[in-house]
Amino acid sequence: MVEDFEVLEPSLDGINEKDRHVLAAAIKTCASVIVTDNLKDFPPEYCAPFDIEPLSADSFFCRLHFIVTIRNHGDTQKNARTSQKP
């Protein structure tokens, strides 16, 4: 649970007042991504100075799938190199 993020909210005047808590919590936890289908209220140019990227759920899961696929491919290659033939 994120605590003490409320103090950041007043300074986030470039974000809709109803959405400031989301960005404030992301900043407080040093998150690199906000996953939301409400992208219009989290302009990338406003989030970028905080090193936070707003992503739709679809984009987030596609990126996650890509990362997992690459990682698994690397593990498969490593296993193939280190396994002994009978």
DSSP file (Angstrom, degrees, kcal/mol; ACC not computed):
  #  RESIDUE AA STRUCTURE BP1 BP2  ACC     N-H-->O    O-->H-N    N-H-->O    O-->H-N    TCO  KAPPA ALPHA  PHI   PSI    X-CA   Y-CA   Z-CA
    1    1 A M              0   0    0      0, 0.0     2,-0.4     0, 0.0     0, 0.0   0.000 360.0 360.0 360.0 134.8    0.0    0.0    0.0
    2    2 A V        -     0   0    0      2,-0.0     2,-0.3     3,-0.0     3,-0.1  -0.679 360.0-170.0 -85.8 131.8    1.3    3.4   -0.9
    3    3 A E        +     0   0    0     -2,-0.4     0, 0.0     1,-0.1     0, 0.0  -0.888  57.3  16.0-122.4 153.8    1.4    5.9    1.9
    4    4 A D  S    S+     0   0    0     -2,-0.3     3,-0.4     1,-0.1    -1,-0.1   0.701  76.7 124.6  63.6  24.5    2.1    9.7    2.0
    5    5 A F    >>  +     0   0    0      1,-0.2     3,-1.8    -3,-0.1     4,-0.7   0.687  53.2  81.9 -81.8 -18.3    1.6   10.3   -1.7
    6    6 A E  G >4 S+     0   0    0      1,-0.3     3,-0.7     2,-0.2    -1,-0.2   0.786  78.9  66.1 -59.2 -29.8   -1.1   12.9   -1.0
    7    7 A V  G 34 S+     0   0    0     -3,-0.4    -1,-0.3     1,-0.2     4,-0.3   0.745  99.6  52.9 -66.3 -21.4    1.5   15.6   -0.4
    8    8 A L  G X4 S+     0   0    0     -3,-1.8     3,-1.1     1,-0.2     4,-0.5   0.740  88.3  81.7 -82.9 -24.0    2.5   15.4   -4.0
    9    9 A E  G X< S+     0   0    0     -3,-0.7     3,-1.8    -4,-0.7    -1,-0.2   0.862  83.9  56.0 -54.9 -46.2   -1.0   15.8   -5.5
   10   10 A P  G 3  S+     0   0    0      0, 0.0    -1,-0.3     0, 0.0     3,-0.2   0.813 104.5  55.1 -60.4 -27.7   -1.2   19.7   -5.3
   11   11 A S  G <  S+     0   0    0     -3,-1.1     2,-1.0    -4,-0.3     3,-0.2   0.564  88.6  80.4 -81.3  -7.2    2.0   20.1   -7.3
   12   12 A L    X   +     0   0    0     -3,-1.8     3,-1.6    -4,-0.5    -1,-0.2  -0.392  49.6 147.5 -96.2  56.8    0.6   17.9  -10.2
   13   13 A D  T 3   +     0   0    0     -2,-1.0    -1,-0.2     1,-0.3     4,-0.1   0.557  60.9  68.3 -74.0  -6.7   -1.5   20.7  -11.7
   14   14 A G  T 3  S+     0   0    0     -3,-0.2     2,-0.4     2,-0.1    -1,-0.3   0.457  93.1  72.1 -86.5  -0.8   -1.0   19.4  -15.3
   15   15 A I  S <  S-     0   0    0     -3,-1.6     5,-0.1    27,-0.1    27,-0.1  -0.892  99.3 -92.2-116.2 144.1   -3.1   16.3  -14.5
   16   16 A N    >>  -     0   0    0     25,-0.4     3,-2.0    -2,-0.4     4,-1.0  -0.248  37.3-122.7 -50.8 135.8   -6.9   16.2  -13.9
   17   17 A E  T 34 S+     0   0    0      1,-0.3     3,-0.4     2,-0.2     4,-0.3   0.814 111.5  55.8 -55.5 -33.7   -7.6   16.6  -10.3
   18   18 A K  T 34 S+     0   0    0      1,-0.2    -1,-0.3     2,-0.1     4,-0.1   0.643 112.9  42.2 -74.3 -14.1   -9.4   13.3  -10.1
   19   19 A D  T X> S+     0   0    0     -3,-2.0     4,-1.2     1,-0.1     3,-1.1   0.471  84.3  94.8-109.7  -5.2   -6.4   11.5  -11.5
   20   20 A R  H 3X S+     0   0    0     -4,-1.0     4,-2.9    -3,-0.4     5,-0.2   0.828  77.3  62.8 -59.9 -33.3   -3.6   13.1   -9.5
   21   21 A H  H 3> S+     0   0    0     -4,-0.3     4,-2.2     1,-0.2    -1,-0.3   0.846 100.4  54.4 -62.2 -32.0   -3.5   10.4   -6.9
   22   22 A V  H <> S+     0   0    0     -3,-1.1     4,-2.0     2,-0.2    -1,-0.2   0.956 113.2  39.9 -67.0 -49.9   -2.5    7.8   -9.5
   23   23 A L  H  X S+     0   0    0     -4,-1.2     4,-2.6     2,-0.2     5,-0.2   0.895 114.4  54.3 -66.7 -39.1    0.5    9.8  -10.7
   24   24 A A  H  X S+     0   0    0     -4,-2.9     4,-2.5     1,-0.2    -1,-0.2   0.914 110.0  46.6 -61.1 -43.2    1.4   10.8   -7.1
   25   25 A A  H  X S+     0   0    0     -4,-2.2     4,-1.8    -5,-0.2    -1,-0.2   0.882 111.5  52.0 -66.5 -37.9    1.4    7.2   -6.0
   26   26 A A  H  <>S+     0   0    0     -4,-2.0     5,-2.6     2,-0.2     4,-0.4   0.913 111.7  46.4 -64.1 -42.3    3.5    6.2   -9.1
   27   27 A I  H ><5S+     0   0    0     -4,-2.6     3,-1.3     1,-0.2    -2,-0.2   0.935 110.8  52.7 -63.5 -46.4    6.0    8.9   -8.2
   28   28 A K  H 3<5S+     0   0    0     -4,-2.5    -1,-0.2     1,-0.3    -2,-0.2   0.839 114.6  41.2 -59.8 -35.9    6.1    7.9   -4.6
   29   29 A T  T 3<5S-     0   0    0     -4,-1.8    -1,-0.3    -5,-0.1    -2,-0.2   0.385 109.4-120.2 -95.0   3.8    6.9    4.3   -5.4
   30   30 A C  T < 5 +     0   0    0     -3,-1.3    -3,-0.2    -4,-0.4    -4,-0.1   0.856  48.4 177.5  59.1  36.4    9.3    5.1   -8.3
   31   31 A A      < -     0   0    0     -5,-2.6    -1,-0.2    -6,-0.2     3,-0.1  -0.367  27.3-156.4 -67.1 149.3    7.1    3.3  -10.7
   32   32 A S  S    S+     0   0    0      1,-0.2    21,-2.3    20,-0.1     2,-0.3   0.568  74.6  37.9-100.9 -12.2    8.3    3.3  -14.3
   33   33 A V  E     -a   53   0A   0     19,-0.2     2,-0.5    -7,-0.1    -1,-0.2  -0.995  56.7-156.7-141.6 142.6    4.8    2.7  -15.8
   34   34 A I  E     -a   54   0A   0     19,-2.0    21,-3.0    -2,-0.3     2,-0.7  -0.992  20.0-152.5-112.1 121.0    1.2    3.7  -15.2
   35   35 A V  E     +a   55   0A   0     -2,-0.5     2,-0.3    19,-0.2    21,-0.2  -0.850  37.6 135.2 -97.5 116.0   -1.1    1.1  -16.7
   36   36 A T        -     0   0    0     19,-2.9     3,-0.2    -2,-0.7    -2,-0.1  -0.993  56.4-144.6-156.2 149.7   -4.4    2.7  -17.6
   37   37 A D  S    S+     0   0    0     -2,-0.3     3,-0.2    19,-0.2     2,-0.2   0.222  94.0  81.7 -97.7  12.4   -6.9    2.8  -20.4
   38   38 A N    >   +     0   0    0      1,-0.2     3,-1.4     2,-0.1     4,-0.2  -0.422  52.5 147.8-106.8  51.5   -7.4    6.5  -19.5
   39   39 A L  G >   +     0   0    0      1,-0.3     3,-1.9     2,-0.2    -1,-0.2   0.781  58.1  70.1 -63.3 -29.5   -4.3    7.6  -21.5
   40   40 A K  G 3  S+     0   0    0      1,-0.3    -1,-0.3    -3,-0.2    -2,-0.1   0.787  98.5  51.1 -61.5 -25.8   -5.8   11.0  -22.4
   41   41 A D  G <  S+     0   0    0     -3,-1.4   -25,-0.4     1,-0.2    -1,-0.3   0.413 106.7  56.0 -92.5   2.4   -5.5   12.1  -18.8
   42   42 A F  S <  S-     0   0    0     -3,-1.9    -1,-0.2    -4,-0.2   -27,-0.1  -0.610  77.8-162.6-130.8  72.9   -1.8   11.1  -18.5
   43   43 A P    >>  -     0   0    0      0, 0.0     4,-2.0     0, 0.0     3,-1.3  -0.319  19.5-134.5 -59.6 131.7    0.0   12.9  -21.2
   44   44 A P  H 3> S+     0   0    0      0, 0.0     4,-2.4     0, 0.0     8,-0.1   0.864 104.9  57.6 -55.5 -37.4    3.5   11.3  -21.9
   45   45 A E  H 34 S+     0   0    0      1,-0.2    -3,-0.0     2,-0.2     0, 0.0   0.775 109.3  45.4 -67.6 -23.9    5.1   14.7  -22.0
   46   46 A Y  H <4 S+     0   0    0     -3,-1.3    -1,-0.2     2,-0.1     4,-0.2   0.833 117.0  43.3 -83.9 -34.5    3.9   15.4  -18.4
   47   47 A C  H ><>S+     0   0    0     -4,-2.0     3,-1.6     1,-0.2     5,-1.5   0.763  96.5  78.4 -80.6 -26.6    4.8   12.0  -17.1
   48   48 A A  G ><5S+     0   0    0     -4,-2.4     3,-2.5     1,-0.3    -1,-0.2   0.847  83.6  60.3 -56.8 -41.3    8.3   11.9  -18.7
   49   49 A P  G 3 5S+     0   0    0      0, 0.0    -1,-0.3     0, 0.0    -2,-0.1   0.751 106.5  49.6 -60.7 -19.3   10.1   14.2  -16.3
   50   50 A F  G < 5S-     0   0    0     -3,-1.6    -2,-0.2     2,-0.2     3,-0.1   0.308 117.5-116.1 -96.1   7.3    9.2   11.6  -13.5
   51   51 A D  T < 5S+     0   0    0     -3,-2.5     2,-0.4     1,-0.2    -3,-0.2   0.870  72.8 135.7  56.6  40.0   10.5    8.8  -15.7
   52   52 A I      < -     0   0    0     -5,-1.5   -19,-0.2    -8,-0.1    -1,-0.2  -0.968  41.4-158.4-120.0 132.4    7.0    7.3  -15.9
   53   53 A E  E     -a   33   0A   0    -21,-2.3   -19,-2.0    -2,-0.4     2,-0.4  -0.943  12.5-139.9-112.3 121.5    5.4    6.0  -19.1
   54   54 A P  E     +a   34   0A   0      0, 0.0     2,-0.4     0, 0.0   -19,-0.2  -0.672  29.4 178.1 -78.0 130.2    1.7    5.8  -19.4
   55   55 A L  E     -a   35   0A   0    -21,-3.0   -19,-2.9    -2,-0.4     2,-0.1  -0.974  29.0-121.0-132.3 145.5    0.6    2.6  -21.2
   56   56 A S     >  -     0   0    0     -2,-0.4     4,-2.5   -21,-0.2   -19,-0.2  -0.404  36.5-108.8 -72.6 162.4   -2.7    1.0  -22.1
   57   57 A A  H  > S+     0   0    0      1,-0.2     4,-2.5     2,-0.2     5,-0.2   0.904 120.6  52.7 -60.4 -41.1   -3.3   -2.4  -20.6
   58   58 A D  H  > S+     0   0    0      1,-0.2     4,-2.3     2,-0.2    -1,-0.2   0.931 110.8  46.0 -60.9 -46.7   -2.9   -3.9  -24.1
   59   59 A S  H  > S+     0   0    0      1,-0.2     4,-2.4     2,-0.2    -1,-0.2   0.902 112.1  52.1 -63.2 -41.1    0.5   -2.2  -24.7
   60   60 A F  H  X S+     0   0    0     -4,-2.5     4,-2.6     1,-0.2    -2,-0.2   0.938 112.2  44.1 -61.6 -47.3    1.7   -3.3  -21.2
   61   61 A F  H  X S+     0   0    0     -4,-2.5     4,-2.6     2,-0.2    -1,-0.2   0.853 112.1  52.8 -70.2 -33.4    0.8   -6.9  -21.7
   62   62 A C  H  X S+     0   0    0     -4,-2.3     4,-2.2    -5,-0.2    -1,-0.2   0.926 112.2  45.9 -64.0 -43.3    2.3   -7.0  -25.2
   63   63 A R  H  X S+     0   0    0     -4,-2.4     4,-2.4     2,-0.2    -2,-0.2   0.917 113.2  49.5 -64.4 -43.6    5.5   -5.6  -23.9
   64   64 A L  H  X S+     0   0    0     -4,-2.6     4,-2.5     1,-0.2     5,-0.2   0.910 110.1  50.9 -62.0 -42.9    5.5   -8.0  -21.0
   65   65 A H  H  X S+     0   0    0     -4,-2.6     4,-2.5     1,-0.2    -1,-0.2   0.912 110.0  50.4 -61.1 -43.0    4.9  -10.9  -23.4
   66   66 A F  H  X S+     0   0    0     -4,-2.2     4,-2.5     2,-0.2    -2,-0.2   0.931 111.2  48.0 -61.0 -46.7    7.8   -9.8  -25.5
   67   67 A I  H  X S+     0   0    0     -4,-2.4     4,-2.5     1,-0.2    -2,-0.2   0.923 113.4  47.0 -61.9 -45.4   10.1   -9.6  -22.5
   68   68 A V  H  X S+     0   0    0     -4,-2.5     4,-2.8     2,-0.2     5,-0.2   0.899 111.7  51.5 -64.3 -40.8    9.1  -13.0  -21.2
   69   69 A T  H  X S+     0   0    0     -4,-2.5     4,-2.3    -5,-0.2    -2,-0.2   0.927 111.5  46.5 -61.9 -45.7    9.5  -14.5  -24.7
   70   70 A I  H  X S+     0   0    0     -4,-2.5     4,-2.2     2,-0.2    -2,-0.2   0.919 113.7  48.9 -62.9 -44.0   13.0  -13.0  -25.1
   71   71 A R  H  X S+     0   0    0     -4,-2.5     4,-2.2     1,-0.2    -2,-0.2   0.930 112.5  47.3 -62.4 -45.6   14.0  -14.2  -21.6
   72   72 A N  H  X S+     0   0    0     -4,-2.8     4,-2.4     1,-0.2    -1,-0.2   0.877 109.8  53.6 -64.9 -37.1   12.6  -17.7  -22.2
   73   73 A H  H  X S+     0   0    0     -4,-2.3     4,-2.5    -5,-0.2    -1,-0.2   0.916 108.8  49.6 -62.8 -42.7   14.4  -17.9  -25.6
   74   74 A G  H  X S+     0   0    0     -4,-2.2     4,-2.3     1,-0.2    -2,-0.2   0.898 110.9  49.3 -62.0 -41.3   17.7  -17.0  -23.8
   75   75 A D  H  X S+     0   0    0     -4,-2.2     4,-2.6     2,-0.2    -1,-0.2   0.892 110.5  50.8 -65.0 -39.5   17.1  -19.7  -21.2
   76   76 A T  H  X S+     0   0    0     -4,-2.4     4,-2.2     2,-0.2    -2,-0.2   0.920 111.0  48.0 -64.4 -43.3   16.4  -22.2  -24.0
   77   77 A Q  H  X S+     0   0    0     -4,-2.5     4,-1.9     2,-0.2    -2,-0.2   0.911 112.5  49.1 -63.0 -42.5   19.6  -21.3  -25.8
   78   78 A K  H  X S+     0   0    0     -4,-2.3     4,-1.9     1,-0.2    -2,-0.2   0.921 111.3  49.3 -63.0 -45.0   21.6  -21.6  -22.6
   79   79 A N  H  X S+     0   0    0     -4,-2.6     4,-1.5     1,-0.2    -1,-0.2   0.883 109.4  52.3 -62.9 -38.4   20.1  -24.9  -21.8
   80   80 A A  H  < S+     0   0    0     -4,-2.2    -1,-0.2     1,-0.2    -2,-0.2   0.878 111.2  47.4 -65.9 -37.3   20.9  -26.2  -25.3
   81   81 A R  H  < S+     0   0    0     -4,-1.9    -1,-0.2     1,-0.2    -2,-0.2   0.839 117.3  41.1 -72.2 -32.9   24.5  -25.2  -25.0
   82   82 A T  H  < S+     0   0    0     -4,-1.9     2,-0.2    -5,-0.2    -2,-0.2   0.596  92.2  98.1 -95.1 -11.6   25.1  -26.7  -21.6
   83   83 A S  S  < S-     0   0    0     -4,-1.5     2,-0.4    -5,-0.2    -4,-0.0  -0.520  70.1-129.4 -79.8 147.0   23.2  -29.9  -22.0
   84   84 A Q        -     0   0    0     -2,-0.2    -2,-0.1     2,-0.0    -1,-0.1  -0.725  16.5-122.7 -95.0 142.1   25.2  -33.0  -22.8
   85   85 A K              0   0    0     -2,-0.4    -1,-0.0     1,-0.1     0, 0.0  -0.603 360.0 360.0 -80.0 144.7   24.3  -35.3  -25.7
   86   86 A P              0   0    0      0, 0.0    -1,-0.1     0, 0.0    -2,-0.0   0.503 360.0 360.0 -70.3 360.0   23.6  -38.9  -24.7
